[in-house]
Amino acid sequence: MDSPEGATTRSEQKFRKFLKSLVRKQPRDLLLVIGTGVSAAVAPGIPALCSWRSCIEAVLGAAEQLEVLHPGDVAEFRKKVSKERDLLVVAHDLIRKMSPRTGDTKPNFFQDCLMEVFDNLEQHIQNPVILQSILRLMERGTMVLTTNYDNLLEIFGQQQGKPMESLDLKDKDKVLQWARGHVKYGVLHIHGLYTDPCGMVLDPSGYKDVTQDPEVMEVLQNLYRTKSFLFLGCGETLRDQIFQALFLYTVKNKMDLEHYMLVLKENEDHFFKLQADMLLHGIKVVSYGDCFQQFPEYVQDLTAQICKQRSPDADRVDSTTLLGTSCVDCAKRKLGESGINSPKRIKQSDSDIPTPE
């Protein structure tokens, strides 16, 4: 049973106002960008999911326990983690250190350390509320990409009977299909996935083939121009060099766009400065509250509001499309009132599709 404090928080969360420009978006017009905050909320028992810093520290701990990295190297990398601002560079160096000395970055012991860190992920899903909300949006056409290495969303979706697919930028054909909306339950991992460390890339140079492929870059950048990106748990994403290379610094006239970012408002001055700065990138920064525990419920309520929106042509009645909630007899009557003869086919609208509890 909820504590009085928890009930108060939930009550305040429930009546929070949402931006009309966001909740009136059709799900198919959104693209979710999932960061470490989502994984941290879903599986708080795995520290490596909470941030890049925590992930590197966990890998170093595993390397030490498995004795696959010299103690001196472990100590040196721990110093770098505590001082270095660009943790992706540290992670990239760590992969190279634990790889064959052939000049490439094909992982060897690094893969074993990741398997140790992310062992039995499905057993650590404690708070699936956000994942349920994401799946609900995906059912209605929302696309998803992530900077995370984990596949918590795919695991949970498969448990719910969804044909989830994990994609990475190595597979050009699949990426093109996904970008064109043909992979409904696909999740694009722009840094790769821990189950395939050979596909993990931690700096823009690793995406040389992708960024120099005009077809791939055009379809990806077109998403940033035509969809509203909704950033969930993405505190560091806009500083991510790979995200910048794919979207942020390669798309022109960003101030004409309309994207959204949900953030924790810990410090008022910092929050409003961030708001002003992000508007230059076409991103509206929105606070989900001053406590991380409010994040899952905010996403749940926001999703419910978005999914209430009717399709733009939901009220259009013609020979092939009727109001989704109407029965056949009502549909025929509506057509008769419109002076239209019996329909050839009754098409079910999105509002008829059952949603997960």
Secondary structure, DSSP 8 states (H G I E B T S, - for coil): ---HHHHHHHHHHHT----HHHHTS-GGGEEEEE-HHHHHHH-TT-GGGS-HHHHHHHHHHHHHHHT-S-HHHHHHHHHHHHH-S-HHHHHHHHHHHTS-SSSS---SHHHHHHHHHTTTGGGG---THHHHHHHHHHHTT-EEEES-S--HHHHHHHHTT---EEEETT-HHHHHHHHTT--TTEEEETT--TT-GGG---SGGGGHHHHT-HHHHHHHHHHHHHSEEEEES-SSGGG-HHHIIIIITTSS-GGGS-EEEEEE-S-HHHHHHHHHHHHTTTEEEEEEESSGGGHHHHHHHHHHHHHTS--TTTT---SSB--TT--HHHHHHHHHHTT----S--B--GGGS----
